[in-house]
Amino acid sequence: MIFGWIPFSIGDILYTIGVVWILKKGYKFSKAVINKKISVAAVKIFFYKISVQLLFIYCLFNFLWGINYDRKGIADQLGLGSTKYSVNELRNIDSLLLIKVNECKYAIVQKPPIVISSKDIFNGSVDAYKEVNKEHSFIQYNFRSVKSSLWGWLGNYIGFTGYYNPFTGEAQVNTTVPIFLQPYTTCHEIAHQLGYAKENEANFVGYLAASSSKDSLFKYSVYLDLFIYANRSLARVDSISAKNFAKQILPAVKTDLAEWKKFAMDHQNPIEPRVRWMYGKFLENNAQPKGILSYDEVTALLIAYYKKYGSI
C-alpha cells in the first residue's frame, strides 16, 4: 500500500544503504583494532550495539512477515487433506505435467513471435490473480507492488530469480533471467505478498494463478517449472520413468532448458552454493524442515489438488 505506486524498488535501495553502512562500520572498527586505538570496553560496547540492532531487525522481520510461517496454509483453505502420495501418483502427475508443458509450448510456437517486456509480465500476473479469484475468492491481490530488482545481475550469481522484501512488502523479480521463467516467478512472489510464507505454498498459489491466466506463456512457465519439480522427485524413487518422461518433451522445450542451463553455467561461481546452504538453513528454522527442497514439496500439494478436483 505504501510503496507499490513507486516505480522502482525501495527495498533494494534500503538494502544497499544497509550494506554500505555495515561496510563503513566494519572498516572503521577494523582500522581502530589494527591501529590499537580501541579499548576492550569499546569492543564490548561495539558488539553490544550490533547485537541490539540485529535483534531489532529480527523482531521487525517477525512482526512484518515471519508470523506468516505459522499460518495453516493453502492446503487447509482448499481442504486438500493428506498430502502424502504414492510412487504411482507421482508418475501420473509427472505424466500430466509433461502433456501440459508440450501443449503450452506448442501453442506458443504457433503464434508469431512477439517481444515481451517485464511490464507485460507484471500486468499479466495481476490479471492472472484476477482470474484465480473468480474460482477461489480468498485469493485476492488488492495492492499491487511488483518491481524489477535493481540487483538482478547479482541475483544471477547468488541464485535468485525473485524475492519478497518483508520490510517494504515489494515483490522483486529478477528480470535478467530467461523470459519463460519470469511469469511463474512473479506469481510466486505475489503469493508471498498475500501471506503464503512457505516456499511450497507460494509455489502452489503461484501455480493456481499462472495456470488460470489466459496467456500461454504463463501456463508454459508454471507447468515447465512444476514438471521439473515433479520429475526431480520422481528421479529419486524411479529414475527410469523420470528419464523416459524427460525424453518426451518437445524439442522447443529442450531448447529452453538448454538456454536455462547455459545461463546458469555462465553465472556459476563458488559463492552461490554457500548462499543456497545459508538460505536452506533459514528455511529450516522457519517451519520448513526440508530446507531448500521445500520448493519441491509443491508436488505433494499438486497431487492432493488433482485427487480432489480431477485436473491441474
Stockholm file with secondary structure:
# STOCKHOLM 1.0

chainA/1-312         MIFGWIPFSIGDILYTIGVVWILKKGYKFSKAVINKKISVAAVKIFFYKISVQLLFIYCLFNFLWGINYDRKGIADQLGLGSTKYSVNELRNIDSLLLIKVNECKYAIVQKPPIVISSKDIFNGSVDAYKEVNKEHSFIQYNFRSVKSSLWGWLGNYIGFTGYYNPFTGEAQVNTTVPIFLQPYTTCHEIAHQLGYAKENEANFVGYLAASSSKDSLFKYSVYLDLFIYANRSLARVDSISAKNFAKQILPAVKTDLAEWKKFAMDHQNPIEPRVRWMYGKFLENNAQPKGILSYDEVTALLIAYYKKYGSI
#=GR chainA/1-312 SS CCSTTSSSCHHHHHHHHHHHHHHHHHHHHHHHHHTTCCCHHHHHHHHHHHHHHHHHHHHHHHHHTGGGGGSCCHHHHHTCCCCCCCHHHHHHHHHHHHHHHHHHHHHHHTSCCCCCCHHHHHHHHHHHHHHHHHHCTTCCCCSCCEEECTTHHHHHHHTCSEEECTTTCCEEECTTSCGGGHHHHHHHHHHHHTTCCSHHHHHHHHHHHHHHCSCHHHHHHHHHHHHHHHHHHHHHHCHHHHHHHHHTSCHHHHHHHHHHHHHHHHTCCSHHHHHHHHHHHHHHTTTCTTGGGGGGGHHHHHHHHHHHHSCC
#=GC SS_cons         CCSTTSSSCHHHHHHHHHHHHHHHHHHHHHHHHHTTCCCHHHHHHHHHHHHHHHHHHHHHHHHHTGGGGGSCCHHHHHTCCCCCCCHHHHHHHHHHHHHHHHHHHHHHHTSCCCCCCHHHHHHHHHHHHHHHHHHCTTCCCCSCCEEECTTHHHHHHHTCSEEECTTTCCEEECTTSCGGGHHHHHHHHHHHHTTCCSHHHHHHHHHHHHHHCSCHHHHHHHHHHHHHHHHHHHHHHCHHHHHHHHHTSCHHHHHHHHHHHHHHHHTCCSHHHHHHHHHHHHHHTTTCTTGGGGGGGHHHHHHHHHHHHSCC
//
